[in-house]
Amino acid sequence: MSLVMGIDGGGSKTTAAVARNGSVLAAHTAPGCNLNSVSAEQARSALTEAVAGALRQANASANDVLCACAGVAGAASPQVAETISGILASLMPHANLHVVGDTLIALEAEFSGAPGVICISGTGSVAFGRNERGEIARAGGWGRFVSDEGSGHWIGQHALIEVMQALDMGRSSALITAIMNHWRIATREQLVQECNSDPMPNFSDLFPIVLEAQLKGDPMATEVLTAAGTRLARAAQIVLRRLWFSPGPVEIALSGGVFANCAHIRHVFDNVVRSDRPDAKVRLSTQETYIGALYLARQALEHKALI
């Protein structure tokens, strides 16, 4: 049995998929393997579970995999790529292995080598695109401390900034109450302690809280999500201006949990992008990201050197 494997190695989950002749036979999801947020041993455990699970469901063995591609965050770092490659080599010793950035497999999942822009907003965020000449550009995605504008982490953090300023001014808000209830705290002092705890709380966990408050009409939550949509659109605009010097038709796919779950952010994003690119077509992604990794594995196997 001649198979290819595609792996989407994210921060919250790792999904491995097995395919033959372009048809997906099985996929299995395990915990995240992003080396920016988990240890090498945790990454090994997640990849082992994902790969073994996919092979088991496909009634296949590791020796059946001829080529595998893994898209992971931070793959531009030689150390990250080497660590992931080493883990995969121990799991699939006879496979031709490729480790690429998670943004590339997201792009290929939507466009399969064609021009377009992918804008991702989940725990982190990034805009990444390719034009008709094969040139690529990206904006954002440089980590939660200096970038990732409009991401789940950014939304949670900026909601807390708004909450603290409101408390300083003696203002009340449904969002304030919702966050305090979520964290099971009752005072501003407890909120400050929670925000500044070590290790840092997972601010992206607050995204559903902000979203629920916005859907109920809370102005503060709406303001935060509007700012997120605008920041994400600005990142996409940077990519558009670098790759296409004049307006014209271009497809932009939106991926990640923030876009998938928040119609308000999608609406703001579309309005901002199309304010100076009226021919842009913005759509929500319909593909699993591992499809892009499978595409690259298949292309590598066919010696088309797209990786």
Helices and strands as residue ranges (DSSP letters): E 3-9, E 13-20, E 23-31, H 40-57, G 62-64, E 65-72, H 78-91, E 96-101, H 102-111, E 116-121, E 125-130, E 136-139, H 152-168, H 174-183, H 188-195, G 203-206, H 207-215, H 219-243, E 250-255, H 257-261, H 263-276, E 280-284, H 290-301
